[in-house]
Amino acid sequence: MSTWDREADAFLGCTAAFDDAQAVIFGAPLDATTSYRPGTRQASRVMRAESYSIETYSPYQDLDLADFAVCDSGDLDSPFGNPARALDLIEERSRAILAAGKLPLMIGGEHLVTLGAVRAAARVFPDLHMIHLDAHADLRDSYQDEKLSHATVMRRCWELLGDGRIHQFGIRSGEREEIAWAKTHVRTRFFDLEGLGDTVRQLAGRPVYLTIDLDVLDPAVFPGTGTPEAGGLSFTDLLGAIRLAGSLNIVACDLNELSPPLDPSGIATATALKTMRELLLAVLSGRTRRL
């Protein structure tokens, strides 16, 4: 983006130059396949604008974004109505960030955006695993006759990674057929985060992609999302999961499914902002400890 002003437009505290950065943020404004209530394409823009309502310091982790070098590289120019091309652009941006030895952190967008970044990460890390926090299994082979959909994204990721490499938590929605299929192909924990600690121990030292669909949170905490599902996690639950996963070798990550038009109260945006800060701090501090 030639008009991108890193100082004026970046997410709070994320104004480092690309060459100096440990992590690079980018937005993927895509909601081309959202089947219920669109609006996620606005998430990255709104999150940047509202990020100055929070502090760079986290009392949860006693860490500060000001102590890390993070570059916000702006939004991709995603073509509306062309998810295949949007995924190509996401893959290209992710690959460039990984090639420079930096952590990509993508702001969605609908959950389909994850596929582009996983394509890039799997090229660099053939033994890649995924930790997937979500209300929905997203394992359908097709949805409304489409192979590329927010409802099929984990199935497409499985085609890249294979059996036993996707570890799902918080799942509480899915078709009978996809849940049956999941039993022999992915590792799914329904309703909560039990077993995440064991998974973290098993994945120690391996490259991991962390994807967080914010509708894993209960709608009372996070109402501004396209397909809310009752019975989700609390913010404290999610923060604990992020801190656990942050101890792993997270090579790329994303945060998706905030839909600002569905959030007139601002509650969901505020929650997404704190989640973004805590995710950055947990992963970057984990990377620093491993150096």
Backbone hydrogen bonds, N-H to C=O, Kabsch-Sander energy under -0.5 kcal/mol:
donor,donor_aa,acceptor,acceptor_aa,energy
4,W,1,M,-1.4
6,R,4,W,-0.7
9,D,5,D,-3.2
10,A,6,R,-1.2
14,C,11,F,-2.6
15,T,13,G,-0.5
16,A,70,V,-2.3
20,D,17,A,-0.8
21,A,17,A,-0.9
21,A,18,F,-1.1
22,Q,69,A,-3.5
23,A,69,A,-1.3
24,V,103,L,-3.0
25,I,71,C,-3.3
26,F,105,L,-1.8
27,G,74,G,-1.6
28,A,107,I,-3.0
30,L,28,A,-2.0
34,T,31,D,-0.6
42,Q,39,G,-1.6
43,A,40,T,-1.9
46,V,42,Q,-2.3
47,M,43,A,-2.9
48,R,44,S,-2.0
49,A,45,R,-2.0
50,E,46,V,-2.5
51,S,47,M,-1.2
51,S,48,R,-0.5
53,S,50,E,-2.0
54,I,51,S,-1.7
58,S,63,L,-3.4
62,D,58,S,-1.6
63,L,58,S,-1.2
65,L,56,T,-2.2
67,D,64,D,-2.0
68,F,65,L,-1.9
70,V,68,F,-0.8
71,C,23,A,-2.7
72,D,14,C,-1.2
73,S,25,I,-2.9
73,S,71,C,-0.7
76,L,27,G,-2.7
78,S,76,L,-1.5
82,N,79,P,-1.6
86,A,82,N,-2.1
87,L,83,P,-2.5
88,D,84,A,-1.7
89,L,85,R,-2.1
90,I,86,A,-2.2
91,E,87,L,-2.6
92,E,88,D,-2.4
93,R,89,L,-2.4
94,S,90,I,-2.7
95,R,91,E,-2.7
96,A,92,E,-2.0
97,I,93,R,-2.0
98,L,94,S,-2.6
99,A,95,R,-2.5
100,A,96,A,-1.1
101,G,98,L,-1.9
102,K,97,I,-2.0
103,L,22,Q,-2.2
105,L,24,V,-2.4
106,M,253,C,-2.2
107,I,26,F,-2.4
108,G,106,M,-0.6
108,G,255,L,-2.9
109,G,28,A,-0.7
109,G,30,L,-0.5
110,E,30,L,-3.2
113,V,110,E,-1.8
114,T,111,H,-1.8
115,L,112,L,-1.6
116,G,112,L,-0.5
116,G,113,V,-0.7
117,A,113,V,-1.2
118,V,114,T,-2.5
119,R,115,L,-2.2
120,A,116,G,-1.4
121,A,117,A,-2.4
122,A,118,V,-2.9
123,R,119,R,-1.1
124,V,120,A,-1.2
125,F,121,A,-2.8
128,L,125,F,-1.6
129,H,207,P,-2.0
130,M,165,R,-3.1
131,I,209,Y,-2.4
132,H,130,M,-0.5
132,H,167,H,-3.0
133,L,131,I,-0.5
133,L,211,T,-2.4
134,D,132,H,-0.5
134,D,169,F,-2.0
137,A,173,S,-1.9
140,R,151,A,-1.7
143,Y,146,E,-2.4
146,E,143,Y,-1.2
149,S,147,K,-0.8
152,T,149,S,-1.3
153,V,149,S,-0.7
154,M,138,D,-1.7
155,R,138,D,-1.2
155,R,152,T,-0.5
156,R,152,T,-2.1
157,C,153,V,-2.0
158,W,154,M,-2.3
159,E,155,R,-1.7
160,L,156,R,-0.7
160,L,157,C,-0.9
161,L,157,C,-2.1
162,G,158,W,-3.1
164,G,185,H,-2.3
165,R,162,G,-1.2
167,H,130,M,-2.4
167,H,165,R,-0.5
168,Q,166,I,-0.6
168,Q,187,R,-3.5
169,F,132,H,-2.5
170,G,189,R,-0.6
170,G,192,D,-1.7
171,I,189,R,-1.3
172,R,135,A,-3.1
173,S,135,A,-0.9
179,I,175,E,-2.2
180,A,176,R,-2.3
181,W,177,E,-2.4
182,A,178,E,-2.1
183,K,179,I,-1.0
183,K,180,A,-0.6
184,T,181,W,-1.2
185,H,182,A,-1.1
186,V,182,A,-2.2
187,R,166,I,-2.6
188,T,186,V,-0.6
189,R,168,Q,-2.0
190,F,188,T,-0.5
191,F,171,I,-2.6
192,D,190,F,-0.9
196,L,193,L,-2.3
199,T,195,G,-2.2
200,V,196,L,-2.7
201,R,197,G,-1.9
202,Q,198,D,-2.2
203,L,199,T,-1.9
204,A,201,R,-0.9
206,R,203,L,-2.4
208,V,249,N,-2.3
209,Y,129,H,-2.8
210,L,208,V,-0.5
210,L,252,A,-2.0
211,T,131,I,-2.5
211,T,209,Y,-0.6
212,I,254,D,-1.8
213,D,133,L,-2.8
213,D,211,T,-0.6
214,L,212,I,-0.7
214,L,256,N,-2.4
216,V,213,D,-2.1
217,L,214,L,-1.6
218,D,233,L,-2.8
221,V,218,D,-1.9
222,F,218,D,-2.3
225,T,223,P,-1.8
233,L,216,V,-2.6
238,L,234,S,-2.2
239,L,235,F,-2.8
240,G,236,T,-2.3
241,A,237,D,-2.0
242,I,238,L,-2.5
243,R,239,L,-2.4
244,L,240,G,-2.1
245,A,241,A,-2.8
246,G,242,I,-2.2
247,S,244,L,-1.4
248,L,245,A,-2.1
249,N,206,R,-0.6
250,I,248,L,-1.9
251,V,208,V,-2.3
251,V,249,N,-0.6
252,A,208,V,-0.9
253,C,104,P,-2.0
254,D,210,L,-1.9
255,L,106,M,-2.3
256,N,212,I,-2.4
257,E,109,G,-2.2
259,S,224,G,-2.7
262,L,259,S,-1.9
263,D,260,P,-2.1
266,G,263,D,-1.2
270,A,266,G,-2.4
271,T,267,I,-2.2
272,A,268,A,-2.7
273,L,269,T,-2.3
274,K,270,A,-1.9
275,T,271,T,-2.3
276,M,272,A,-2.5
277,R,273,L,-2.4
278,E,274,K,-2.7
279,L,275,T,-2.5
280,L,276,M,-2.5
281,L,277,R,-2.4
282,A,278,E,-2.5
283,V,279,L,-2.4
284,L,280,L,-2.6
285,S,281,L,-2.3
286,G,282,A,-1.6
287,R,283,V,-2.3
288,T,284,L,-2.3
289,R,285,S,-2.1
290,R,286,G,-1.4
291,L,287,R,-0.8
291,L,288,T,-0.7
